[in-house]
Amino acid sequence: MKPWDATLVRRLRDASCAALAGLWLAPTTGALAQAGLPSPVGAIGLGNRGWSAADTNREPSTTELEFSARAGVASDYIYRGTTLSDHGPAVGAAFEARFGALYGGMTAATVKLPTQPAGELTFAGGIRPKIANTDFDLGITYFAYPGERLPGETNGINYWEAVIRGDRHIGEQIRIAAGYAYSPNVSNTGAWSQYAAAGIGYDVPGQLLLQNLAVSFTAAAGYSWFGNQAAQLGGFPLPAYLNWQAGVTFTHKAFNLDLRYYDTNLSKENCFVFTGDPNARSGGRMNPITNPEGLVSNWCGATFVAKAWFAFN
């Protein structure tokens, strides 16, 4: 393997972190279960960063404050098709408070990112109104990565993102969802980011299942694109790409299990540019601007993830 140029690798690594901040628990949180009762549905994951931070299918209370909490473990932390845990296991927990359509909450999760933070913290707030039989979620999330050992030229990757999402039922068993997210300075790189996604879900009729068991099949796809980064990071945009996922969620009372397949259309060379994988290897096609060493990464390929968590209202 050819020795890396330290300055170049640092620049690419800092720039690549733009897509690497996410909410590990988000695909689970649309399926918050009351203690002793099965969740009615599994959330449709849209590359969520708090988009599904609560069960949007529940009618909000207008007279009292409500709380929910969840915690669990996953075989991998996948965010919009790329791993945030170097394809290793991750743990996380979340807490949310709601009053009517208003909500606020936070999460904590383990990560393995190029900047080597101690973990990932997210703080989210917003409103979830119901308009014309569609459950909307309009919110803002701030992503913090405390204890970064390699903060790079931008002094860390903390940033915020605004999101809008809508969920709607079609009949009793079928659901559809769509969402859009925007950050003006993703991962503190100077570049804007945009993400659009849509998905579908099917809830198995309860009469076909055992008592206190709920089963949902869901699938979704999304597209990410970016503006130019700051000049000190190279001035080029990160590669736009598609990601997709499909799986099944089982819920028994407060326990949830999700089995899911993820993939993207990123090449191994663009995967390195996108993620800054510190374990990338040489041997790929060189790009004089974005990847002059021709380094390749497996952080963006096909992945199967098993995730288990407990959730309570």
C-alpha positions in Angstrom: 0.0 0.0 0.0 1.3 3.4 -1.0 2.0 5.7 2.0 -0.7 8.4 2.6 0.1 12.1 2.4 -1.1 13.2 5.8 -2.4 16.6 4.8 -4.3 15.3 1.8 -5.9 12.5 3.8 -6.8 14.9 6.6 -8.5 17.2 4.1 -10.4 14.3 2.4 -11.4 12.9 5.8 -12.7 16.3 7.0 -14.6 16.9 3.8 -16.0 13.4 3.7 -17.6 13.6 7.1 -20.3 15.7 5.6 -22.6 12.8 5.2 -21.7 10.9 8.4 -23.9 12.4 11.1 -27.2 10.6 11.7 -29.7 9.3 14.1 -29.1 5.6 14.7 -32.4 5.1 16.6 -34.5 7.0 14.0 -35.7 3.9 12.0 -37.0 2.5 15.3 -38.7 5.4 16.8 -41.8 5.5 14.6 -42.7 2.2 16.3 -42.8 3.4 19.9 -44.8 0.9 21.9 -46.9 1.4 25.0 -45.8 -0.9 27.8 -47.8 -4.1 27.5 -49.2 -3.3 24.0 -47.8 -4.1 20.6 -46.9 -1.2 18.3 -49.4 -0.8 15.5 -46.7 -0.3 12.9 -43.0 -0.2 12.2 -41.7 3.1 11.0 -40.9 3.8 7.4 -37.2 4.8 7.6 -36.4 7.7 5.3 -32.7 8.2 6.2 -34.2 9.7 9.3 -32.4 12.1 11.6 -35.3 12.6 14.0 -37.9 12.5 11.2 -39.5 9.6 13.0 -38.6 10.6 16.5 -42.1 9.8 17.7 -45.0 7.7 16.5 -46.7 10.0 14.1 -49.6 7.6 13.8 -50.7 8.3 17.3 -53.2 11.1 18.0 -51.3 13.8 20.0 -52.6 14.7 23.4 -53.6 18.4 23.8 -54.2 18.3 27.6 -51.1 16.6 29.1 -47.4 16.2 28.8 -46.3 12.8 27.4 -42.9 11.1 27.5 -41.3 8.2 25.7 -38.0 6.5 26.0 -36.1 3.7 24.1 -32.8 1.9 24.1 -31.2 -0.9 22.1 -28.4 -2.4 20.2 -27.7 -2.9 16.5 -25.2 -5.1 14.5 -24.3 -2.0 12.5 -25.1 1.7 12.5 -26.3 2.5 9.0 -27.2 6.1 8.0 -28.5 6.7 4.5 -26.7 3.7 3.3 -23.3 4.2 4.9 -21.9 2.8 8.1 -21.2 5.1 11.1 -19.7 2.3 13.2 -17.1 0.8 10.8 -19.6 -2.2 10.3 -19.4 -3.0 14.0 -22.1 -3.1 16.6 -23.6 0.1 18.1 -25.8 1.0 21.1 -28.0 3.9 21.7 -30.8 5.5 23.8 -33.4 8.2 23.3 -35.9 10.3 25.3 -38.7 12.5 24.0 -41.3 14.8 25.5 -44.5 15.8 23.7 -47.3 18.3 24.4 -50.0 18.2 21.8 -48.3 18.5 18.4 -45.1 20.0 19.9 -42.1 17.7 20.7 -38.5 17.9 21.9 -36.0 15.2 22.6 -32.4 13.9 22.5 -30.5 10.8 21.7 -27.1 9.3 22.4 -25.3 6.7 20.3 -21.9 5.1 19.8 -20.1 5.8 16.6 -16.7 5.2 14.9 -16.0 8.2 12.7 -12.8 9.6 11.1 -12.8 12.5 13.6 -12.9 10.0 16.5 -15.6 11.5 18.7 -16.6 10.0 22.0 -20.1 9.5 20.7 -23.0 11.1 18.9 -25.6 13.4 20.6 -28.7 14.8 18.9 -31.1 17.4 20.1 -34.4 17.8 18.2 -37.6 19.8 18.4 -40.5 20.6 16.2 -44.2 20.2 15.5 -46.3 17.3 14.2 -49.6 18.6 12.8 -52.2 16.4 11.1 -53.5 18.0 7.9 -56.0 16.3 5.5 -55.3 12.8 6.9 -51.6 13.2 6.6 -49.3 13.2 9.6 -46.6 15.9 9.1 -43.3 16.4 11.0 -41.5 19.7 10.8 -38.4 19.9 12.9 -34.8 20.9 13.4 -32.1 18.6 14.7 -28.6 19.6 16.0 -25.9 16.9 15.9 -23.0 17.1 18.3 -19.9 14.9 18.4 -18.1 15.6 21.7 -14.5 14.6 22.3 -13.3 14.6 18.7 -9.6 13.6 18.7 -9.1 14.7 15.1 -11.4 17.7 14.6 -9.5 18.7 11.4 -9.3 22.1 9.7 -13.0 23.0 10.4 -12.6 22.2 14.2 -15.2 19.5 14.3 -18.3 18.2 12.5 -21.2 19.6 14.6 -24.1 21.0 12.6 -27.9 21.3 12.3 -30.5 20.1 9.8 -34.1 21.1 9.1 -36.6 18.4 8.0 -40.1 17.9 6.8 -41.9 14.6 6.5 -45.4 13.3 5.8 -47.0 9.9 6.5 -50.4 8.7 5.3 -52.4 5.5 5.4 -53.9 4.0 2.2 -56.5 1.6 3.6 -55.9 -0.4 6.7 -52.6 -2.0 6.0 -50.7 0.2 3.6 -48.8 3.3 4.5 -46.7 5.8 2.4 -44.2 8.4 3.5 -42.0 11.1 2.0 -39.5 13.6 3.4 -36.9 16.3 2.6 -34.0 17.5 4.7 -31.7 20.5 4.3 -28.5 21.6 6.1 -26.8 24.9 5.2 -23.4 23.7 6.5 -23.4 20.0 6.7 -20.8 18.6 9.2 -19.3 22.1 9.4 -17.7 21.8 5.9 -19.2 25.0 4.4 -21.3 22.9 2.0 -25.1 22.7 1.9 -26.7 19.3 1.7 -30.1 18.2 0.5 -31.9 14.8 0.8 -35.2 13.6 -0.5 -36.7 10.2 0.2 -39.9 8.2 -0.1 -41.1 4.8 1.3 -43.9 2.4 1.7 -45.0 0.1 4.5 -47.4 -2.9 4.9 -48.8 -3.9 8.3 -49.7 -7.6 8.6 -53.4 -7.9 9.8 -53.5 -8.6 13.5 -55.9 -11.6 13.0 -53.1 -13.4 11.2 -50.7 -13.0 14.0 -50.2 -14.3 17.6 -51.6 -12.2 20.4 -49.5 -9.1 21.3 -47.4 -9.4 18.1 -47.2 -6.8 15.3 -45.3 -7.3 12.0 -44.6 -4.6 9.4 -42.7 -4.7 6.1 -41.2 -1.4 5.0 -38.9 -0.2 2.2 -37.6 3.2 1.1 -35.2 5.0 -1.2 -33.5 8.4 -1.0 -31.2 10.7 -2.9 -28.4 12.9 -1.4 -26.7 15.9 -3.1 -24.3 18.6 -1.9 -22.9 22.0 -2.6 -19.2 22.9 -2.7 -17.2 22.7 0.5 -14.9 25.4 1.9 -11.7 26.1 0.0 -9.5 24.6 2.7 -11.3 21.3 2.2 -10.7 21.2 -1.5 -13.7 23.2 -2.7 -15.4 20.3 -4.4 -18.8 18.8 -3.6 -19.2 15.3 -2.2 -20.6 12.7 -4.6 -24.4 12.6 -5.0 -25.8 9.2 -4.6 -28.9 6.9 -4.2 -29.5 4.7 -1.2 -32.2 2.1 -0.5 -33.3 -0.3 2.2 -36.0 -2.9 2.9 -36.8 -5.0 5.9 -39.3 -6.3 8.5 -40.1 -5.1 12.0 -41.5 -7.4 14.8 -43.0 -5.9 17.9 -44.0 -7.8 21.1 -45.2 -5.5 23.8 -42.2 -3.2 24.5 -39.7 -5.3 22.6 -38.9 -4.6 18.9 -36.7 -6.4 16.4 -35.8 -5.1 13.0 -34.1 -7.1 10.2 -33.0 -4.9 7.3 -31.0 -4.7 4.1 -29.2 -1.5 3.0 -27.3 -0.5 -0.1 -26.1 2.5 -2.2 -24.9 3.1 -5.8 -21.6 4.7 -4.6 -18.4 3.3 -6.1 -15.7 2.1 -3.7 -13.6 5.1 -4.7 -16.4 7.6 -4.1 -17.3 5.8 -0.9 -13.8 6.8 0.5 -14.3 10.4 -0.7 -17.7 10.4 1.0 -16.8 8.8 4.3 -13.1 9.4 4.8 -12.7 5.8 5.9 -9.3 5.7 7.8 -9.0 2.0 6.9 -9.4 2.6 3.1 -6.9 0.7 0.9 -5.2 1.6 -2.4 -5.9 -0.1 -5.8 -8.9 1.9 -7.1 -9.3 4.4 -10.0 -7.5 7.7 -9.2 -9.2 11.1 -9.5 -6.7 14.0 -9.4 -9.2 16.3 -7.6 -11.1 14.1 -5.1 -9.1 10.9 -4.8 -5.6 11.1 -6.2 -4.4 8.0 -4.3 -7.2 5.9 -5.7 -8.3 4.8 -2.2 -11.3 2.5 -1.9 -13.7 1.8 1.0 -16.4 -0.8 1.8 -18.4 1.6 4.1 -21.1 2.1 1.5 -21.9 -1.3 0.2 -24.7 -3.9 0.7 -25.2 -4.5 4.4 -27.7 -6.6 6.5 -28.5 -5.2 9.9 -30.2 -6.7 12.9 -31.5 -4.2 15.5 -33.3 -4.8 18.8 -34.7 -2.2 21.3 -37.1 -1.6 24.0 -39.6 1.3 23.8 -42.0 2.8 26.3 -44.5 5.6 26.4 
